[in-house]
Amino acid sequence: MELPKFSTKLAIQRGGVDRQGLEDLPLLSLIGAVVGILVALVVIAFRAAIQWGSQLILGIEEDQFEQLSSLFHAGLPVAGALIVIALLPLLPSNRRQVGVVHVIERFQSNNVKMPVRNSVFQFLAGSLALIFGTSGGREGPAIHLGAATGSHIAHALRLPHNNIRVLVACGIAASIAASFDLPIASIVFTMEVIMMEYTITAFLPIMVSAFTATTLLHLLVRQQPLYDASSYVIANQWEFLYIFGMGIAIGIIASLFKQLIKFFANVNIGYHWLRILAAGLFTGALAWFLPEVLGMGWDTTRSLLEDPYSMSAVILLALVGARLIATSASAGLGLPVGIIGPTLVIGVMLGVLFGTAPVLSGAVSDSSIYGLLGAVAMFAATLNAPLAALLSVVELSNNHLAILPGLLVVVASTLTTYLLNGQRSVFVERIHAMGIPYPPPPYVQFLRRNSIRAAMNYNISVVEDDADARKQIDSDEELAWTIRPQSEETAVIYSTTQLPDATGVSVPILSSRSSLEEALTKMDEYEVDAVCATEHEWSKTIIGVLERRDIDRLDMRQPDEQSN
């Protein structure tokens, strides 16, 4: 199958309205399934690199840093920072963003193209940083790698830019599903935090991608359930009040976490490599006293859920504080690690603290359920993803009885963070700090969801000079546009309906893969009301004309059409 024909099929115009690609939604969903499979393989490879690297380099199982000596506890994060610094030449000095913030930044670009070198750096530096004990998570790097996989596939198939956005979102959802084994929550997280909109065009391919990624994960990797809350029941009605209070407390801590990340991100140390080294030194100093602060923290989480009383309250409080500081420093100062995993780990520790409080003695059947509630409360409040957090309660616990307390604790923590910090997630805070408005207004999202094929007029004739243009206009009154290419970037268009004197107007040329937003930007730049379109970026053959009024008519469709 030829790729240009394939991309044309995905954006073909029918009846003058593209309906946001719904005619080829099955085909887009099929590509989403392929993205899910490939992303799952990439994420599994990333996880295997961390696991095998820990065994080969350090001689320990993944995240088992407590087995090493204190000297290693202090030195490993510094060594990890130095390794990341050594890999920095892989990236241009002005393009060193990685992780979720980088994905959101690229998602605002016209073609959502993820640089290959950034992806390679994210894989290598991210895995090595985690092997050497950096306090962070693998989920942020996984999201970057998933988005990059979706982007590269879409560009290889020469798809319209609006479809590229969908496949990048498919890659993000697949990466979360393959990291946490949370297919439903991954779908909602992608649309709630990254896309910040819900459309059928994106929803179904993302669902398929999450399904294929999770299925492949189950086939290739033996998953160990993180939570076992199947025996949980509400023992007393007053417990809901206690859970609500826990949610408020976790919301306050989540607000502090966001402020710490913002503080470290704004620290002016100087060179990028110096910031990374400072993060390593900071983590090493904390790990000298609390080695549990190293790595992702899943080993500590599992031991706490198996035996909530395995650590004293004093040690748990100290570990929560150390985790907050170390993870904030690592993420804020530029180490290529994520914060989603540590957010859940901190939430588990806080939940266990509340679940083992003396006031709860004999009140619940399994106090480790509070670890789950703490995790989702911290997740919702830090990332501003209440719906994804609520769904993860069910997926993690496999117990519908956890829905009500989960709903309550998520509402309490999210409202608390909203009152203290506003509604922005930690990622959006970073994006705003970079001067990028996010999320875009609804009308901009509408323009980005549609390629210019949705409103383009194909009733054209291309001629070589003005004389041929006038002859063409005189001989064919039903022809909408006669076009004379002027250069690689502009063309002169003639219209008998709009310009009776057949005066030509010079307009810009752009690819038909472009979105309506790109078309309007070009019109404003050239101060005209139309653009010409070619099949793709490197084509010289003009295939249609798009007018500003065509976009206005498309935007005035019936509400039931736009909702699709």
RONU-932325 format. One record per residue (C-alpha): x, y, z. Coordinates in pm, whole numbers, padded with zeros to 5 digits, always signed. Last residue first. Layout:
BEGIN
XYZ/...
This chain:
BEGIN
-01860+01358+01678/-01975+01647+01891/-01935+01878+01593/-02197+01689+01392/-02449+01685+01675/-02395+02058+01729/-02492+02139+01366/-02216+02285+01159/-02111+02647+01211/-01737+02568+01241/-01741+02419+00891/-01903+02735+00756/-01637+02952+00918/-01364+02728+00777/-01512+02763+00430/-01529+03143+00484/-01151+03150+00530/-01107+02984+00194/-00929+02656+00116/-00807+02576-00233/-00724+02237-00380/-00483+01985-00536/-00167+02185-00601/+00116+01964-00730/+00457+02067-00594/+00476+01785-00339/+00737+01786-00061/+00501+01890+00219/+00205+01672+00116/-00081+01657-00134/-00057+02031-00207/-00286+02302-00073/-00363+02657-00179/-00459+02917+00079/-00743+03169+00110/-00852+03489+00285/-00534+03695+00257/-00317+03893+00499/-00006+03680+00429/+00052+03596+00799/-00321+03593+00873/-00387+03344+00595/-00092+03132+00707/-00221+03119+01065/-00568+03032+00937/-00426+02737+00742/-00220+02617+01039/-00531+02621+01259/-00728+02433+00993/-00475+02152+01025/-00202+02069+00777/-00188+01739+00588/-00310+01933+00283/+00041+02080+00269/+00085+02454+00236/+00081+02716-00036/+00044+03089+00033/-00185+03325-00161/-00131+03576-00444/-00462+03710-00577/-00549+03718-00945/-00790+03962-01102/-01058+03781-01301/-01271+04095-01339/-01559+03906-01185/-01356+03829-00871/-01562+03623-00628/-01751+03401-00871/-01497+03406-01156/-01215+03303-00919/-00845+03338-00992/-00560+03217-00770/-00194+03319-00780/+00045+03080-00608/+00293+03103-00320/+00560+02899-00140/+00732+02700-00413/+00688+02996-00646/+00412+03157-00854/+00191+02859-00932/-00109+02971-01143/-00445+02856-01012/-00796+02866-01158/-01067+02824-00899/-01433+02727-00879/-01480+02592-01232/-01844+02608-01333/-01778+02893-01576/-01538+02681-01783/-01417+02836-02111/-01382+03199-01999/-01203+03108-01674/-00966+02870-01855/-00884+03131-02117/-00814+03387-01843/-00582+03144-01661/-00403+03046-01982/-00322+03414-02041/-00208+03458-01681/+00051+03177-01700/+00113+02805-01630/-00231+02671-01545/-00381+02465-01260/-00756+02399-01265/-00967+02369-00954/-01280+02203-00815/-01106+02044-00516/-01244+02290-00260/-01106+02232+00092/-01334+02214+00397/-01238+01892+00581/-00927+01857+00366/-00783+02139+00576/-00731+01887+00854/-00964+01898+01152/-00893+01836+01523/-00656+02134+01538/-00930+02377+01439/-01163+02239+01706/-00889+02261+01970/-00835+02624+01869/-01209+02691+01909/-01204+02530+02254/-00922+02758+02383/-00577+02597+02418/-00491+02409+02738/-00232+02540+02788/-00069+02871+02699/+00309+02819+02654/+00533+03068+02835/+00774+02805+02972/+00633+02860+03321/+00292+02779+03176/+00424+02439+03065/+00570+02372+03411/+00241+02452+03582/+00064+02237+03322/+00280+01943+03427/+00217+01992+03800/-00155+01993+03728/-00342+02320+03716/-00665+02367+03912/-00554+02634+04158/-00278+02599+04415/-00436+02611+04762/-00809+02595+04686/-00758+02354+04395/-00525+02141+04603/-00793+02106+04868/-01061+02033+04611/-00847+01759+04456/-00766+01598+04792/-01127+01593+04914/-01277+01478+04584/-01023+01198+04549/-01078+01085+04910/-01455+01069+04865/-01453+00890+04532/-01206+00631+04661/-01415+00576+04973/-01717+00510+04746/-01535+00308+04479/-01354+00068+04714/-01659-00159+04734/-01616-00225+04360/-01309-00439+04434/-01042-00525+04180/-00813-00310+04395/-00590-00160+04126/-00850-00139+03850/-01124-00012+04080/-00913+00259+04242/-00756+00338+03902/-01097+00457+03785/-01105+00719+04061/-00755+00839+03981/-00836+00876+03611/-01144+01078+03706/-00958+01300+03951/-00665+01385+03719/-00524+01715+03846/-00173+01564+03841/-00080+01636+04202/-00429+01614+04353/-00549+01309+04164/-00229+01108+04213/-00203+01200+04582/-00562+01087+04641/-00509+00776+04429/-00206+00670+04634/-00362+00753+04972/-00669+00547+04892/-00452+00251+04792/-00242+00276+05107/-00562+00311+05307/-00662-00030+05176/-00360-00157+05373/-00575-00131+05690/-00761-00450+05604/-01088-00537+05781/-01146-00185+05906/-01222-00034+06246/-01018-00270+06466/-00776+00006+06568/-00854+00306+06351/-00787+00572+06618/-00443+00415+06673/-00333+00531+06326/-00235+00241+06100/-00451+00346+05807/-00347+00711+05828/+00022+00628+05806/-00056+00363+05545/-00225+00628+05332/+00072+00861+05361/+00310+00586+05255/+00084+00486+04965/+00054+00847+04852/+00431+00890+04850/+00460+00580+04631/+00183+00702+04400/+00354+01039+04349/+00687+00860+04312/+00543+00668+04015/+00396+00977+03848/+00708+01191+03898/+00918+01091+03599/+01289+01071+03527/+01524+01253+03286/+01704+01462+03555/+01631+01831+03498/+01653+02028+03823/+01278+02017+03887/+01238+01643+03836/+01534+01533+04049/+01486+01807+04309/+01115+01739+04346/+01184+01365+04372/+01446+01418+04643/+01239+01669+04843/+00909+01479+04843/+01085+01147+04895/+01277+01282+05196/+00958+01417+05353/+00770+01092+05300/+01068+00897+05434/+01080+01106+05750/+00708+01052+05805/+00747+00679+05747/+01042+00662+05987/+00842+00836+06261/+00531+00622+06200/+00734+00304+06247/+00789+00074+05955/+00673-00287+05907/+00331-00199+06053/+00151-00185+05717/+00269-00541+05641/+00201-00656+05285/+00108-00306+05173/+00414-00160+05342/+00645-00422+05190/+00499-00357+04845/+00545+00018+04873/+00902-00007+04994/+00986-00230+04696/+00804+00012+04462/+01025+00302+04567/+01131+00423+04223/+01501+00455+04295/+01659+00581+04616/+01459+00731+04904/+01462+00395+05081/+01834+00460+05151/+01733+00702+05429/+02038+00854+05605/+02294+00843+05326/+02003+00855+05081/+01932+01220+05172/+02286+01330+05085/+02283+01119+04767/+01958+01278+04651/+02096+01630+04687/+02423+01538+04522/+02240+01388+04224/+02011+01691+04190/+02312+01925+04208/+02479+01728+03929/+02172+01774+03710/+02164+02148+03777/+02535+02176+03696/+02484+01996+03366/+02217+02247+03268/+02448+02540+03331/+02360+02804+03586/+02220+02744+03932/+01906+02954+03893/+01643+02767+04092/+01312+02798+03907/+01266+02424+03848/+01365+02357+04210/+01093+02590+04340/+00827+02464+04097/+00896+02105+04203/+00871+02212+04567/+00546+02400+04504/+00391+02094+04343/+00492+01876+04636/+00354+02129+04885/+00021+02120+04702/+00031+01740+04718/+00094+01764+05094/-00213+01985+05139/-00423+01752+04924/-00298+01459+05133/-00433+01627+05448/-00768+01702+05282/-00798+01344+05158/-00722+01211+05505/-01003+01427+05643/-01241+01277+05388/-01126+00929+05487/-01197+01006+05855/-01545+01129+05768/-01606+00815+05564/-01492+00607+05862/-01784+00744+06059/-02002+00499+05867/-01830+00206+06033/-01679-00118+05899/-01672-00030+05531/-01552-00342+05352/-01216-00444+05206/-01152-00812+05141/-01051-00768+04774/-00792-00507+04864/-00488-00681+04728/-00271-00412+04577/+00043-00414+04365/-00051-00718+04162/+00261-00893+04026/+00255-00898+03647/+00433-01174+03462/+00546-01006+03144/+00507-01120+02783/+00142-01217+02742/+00003-00981+03006/+00200-00690+02856/+00073-00780+02509/-00285-00757+02635/-00216-00425+02809/-00066-00269+02497/-00344-00404+02272/-00615-00269+02501/-00455+00073+02551/-00423+00114+02173/-00783+00010+02113/-00911+00256+02373/-00694+00533+02225/-00833+00458+01878/-01189+00485+02020/-01144+00806+02219/-00961+01015+01960/-01230+01044+01694/-01500+01004+01961/-01385+01328+02121/-01298+01415+02482/-01076+01712+02563/-00781+01796+02787/-00537+01628+02547/-00262+01560+02802/-00426+01555+03147/-00787+01442+03102/-00761+01273+02760/-00444+01081+02841/-00549+01017+03201/-00887+00882+03085/-00728+00627+02856/-00462+00530+03109/-00728+00483+03379/-00904+00227+03159/-00591+00030+03064/-00427+00024+03409/-00147-00236+03392/+00084+00027+03542/+00360+00067+03285/+00194-00101+02985/-00127+00097+03037/+00071+00418+03083/+00267+00357+02762/-00046+00261+02568/-00223+00581+02672/+00071+00794+02560/+00109+00609+02230/-00260+00646+02152/-00231+01020+02229/+00048+01040+01972/-00182+00852+01735/-00462+01105+01783/-00232+01403+01737/-00097+01250+01416/-00456+01225+01291/-00495+01604+01319/-00163+01648+01140/-00271+01452+00836/-00095+01117+00797/+00228+01066+00609/+00248+00697+00711/+00602+00748+00841/+00477+01062+01018/+00209+00865+01200/+00450+00589+01299/+00709+00840+01426/+00447+01027+01630/+00303+00716+01793/+00650+00595+01890/+00746+00939+02023/+00433+00954+02239/+00513+00612+02383/+00877+00701+02449/+00781+01023+02628/+00510+00843+02827/+00763+00574+02924/+01011+00840+03038/+00743+00980+03271/+00640+00630+03385/+00989+00519+03491/+00973+00705+03820/+01203+00924+04024/+01456+00933+04304/+01776+00861+04110/+01913+00526+04225/+02181+00435+03974/+01953+00207+03774/+01698+00490+03762/+01949+00732+03607/+02064+00461+03365/+01711+00393+03241/+01629+00761+03194/+01961+00848+03031/+01938+00572+02772/+01567+00582+02691/+01526+00959+02722/+01842+01023+02518/+01710+00803+02238/+01376+00987+02249/+01544+01328+02249/+01755+01221+01951/+01449+01112+01754/+01274+01449+01786/+00898+01413+01847/+00693+01570+01568/+00355+01697+01686/+00283+01844+01338/+00160+02191+01434/+00314+02217+01779/+00104+02211+02097/+00159+01837+02144/+00532+01909+02135/+00503+02104+02461/+00280+01838+02616/+00536+01569+02528/+00826+01778+02661/+00640+01827+02990/+00578+01451+03008/+00942+01355+02974/+01230+01522+02794/+01346+01878+02724/+01705+01924+02609/+01643+02128+02296/+01852+02448+02323/+02186+02278+02390/+02129+02028+02109/+02100+01672+02242/+02335+01373+02230/+02593+01597+02398/+02392+01544+02723/+02497+01179+02757/+02796+01254+02982/+02569+01467+03202/+02334+01170+03242/+02631+00954+03346/+02741+01221+03596/+02390+01230+03747/+02389+00852+03785/+02729+00864+03958/+02591+01127+04198/+02283+00914+04261/+02508+00611+04331/+02746+00781+04572/+02535+00837+04882/+02368+00497+04893/+02686+00330+04770/+02877+00464+05069/+02593+00356+05295/+02640-00005+05186/+02410-00190+04946/+02115-00417+05032/+01890-00111+05085/+01919-00042+04711/+01669-00316+04620/+01495-00109+04348/+01552-00370+04074/+01731-00676+04201/+02093-00637+04302/+02433-00704+04146/+02500-00335+04086/+02595-00329+03717/+02455-00659+03588/+02152-00697+03817/+02049-00331+03819/+02104-00310+03443/+01886-00616+03391/+01593-00456+03571/+01638-00107+03431/+01688-00232+03074/+01394-00471+03118/+01165-00180+03209/+01274+00009+02898/+01232-00301+02682/+00883-00355+02823/+00804+00010+02747/+00929-00026+02387/+00739-00352+02335/+00420-00199+02478/+00466+00102+02248/+00490-00127+01945/+00173-00316+02033/-00026-00004+02120/+00086+00173+01801/-00035-00126+01598/-00372-00106+01771/-00387+00268+01703/-00326+00193+01335/-00636-00025+01344/-00827+00249+01525/-00736+00492+01247/-00870+00242+00994/-01191+00192+01190/-01227+00573+01224/-01206+00620+00850/-01542+00790+00800/-01502+00951+01143/-01212+01170+01031/-01326+01492+01195/-01665+01491+01019/-01471+01551+00693/-01743+01769+00550/-01792+01859+00181/-02009+01556+00112/-01718+01329+00174/-01361+01451+00202/-01083+01196+00243/-00861+01242+00547/-00768+00883+00631/-00781+00777+00267/-00534+01046+00168/-00284+00916+00421/-00299+00567+00271/-00275+00700-00081/+00044+00887+00015/+00178+00574+00191/+00146+00337-00099/+00000+00000+00000/
